[in-house]
Amino acid sequence: MDLIDKAKNFVTEKIANMEKPEASITDVDLKKIGLGGLTFHAKVAVKNPYSVPIPIMEIDYVLKSASRVIASGRIPDPGNIKANDSTMLDVPVQVPHSVLLSLVKDVGGDWDLDYTLELGLIIDLPVIGNFTIPLSYSGEYKLPTLSDLWKGTGKEEEEKEETEKVREI
């Protein structure tokens, strides 16, 4: 084994054992229902073990339901991961109304939408270059029924009761 091969093996071994950033999807919420469709927001916690900030090059996402892709996209240059700290990222996922209509089969009788969100967090590590952290999150979103929409969430009633109690005092 010559000197170049020894150097390659040394560098490869050091890089393989080097601590790397970690990430996890902590939550996915429906944030907005609008004319363009639904907007889900995924909360992603990213831990940086290094003493320097790490740039996030881009975030790729795919939202699936009933084994079909209902939304996909790329968020370019979403910022940096703080040095020696955790950073919380908010990843918006836009789903058009036209796609939702095709999911009626999945909704069925239980009136919920099962989904899987796949993210690829692409970061630029010093010396190594671009590194992708693959993430996946599966969940279920309970759709409101027509009666729920007419009744409201119940918060208004609770606030009204609390207001009446304060007036009595």
Secondary structure as UniProt FT lines:
FT   HELIX           3..17
FT   STRAND          22..34
FT   TURN            35..36
FT   STRAND          37..47
FT   STRAND          54..65
FT   TURN            66..67
FT   STRAND          68..81
FT   TURN            83..84
FT   STRAND          86..95
FT   HELIX           97..101
FT   TURN            102..103
FT   HELIX           104..107
FT   TURN            108..111
FT   STRAND          112..125
FT   TURN            126..128
FT   STRAND          129..142
FT   HELIX           146..151
FT   HELIX           155..168
//
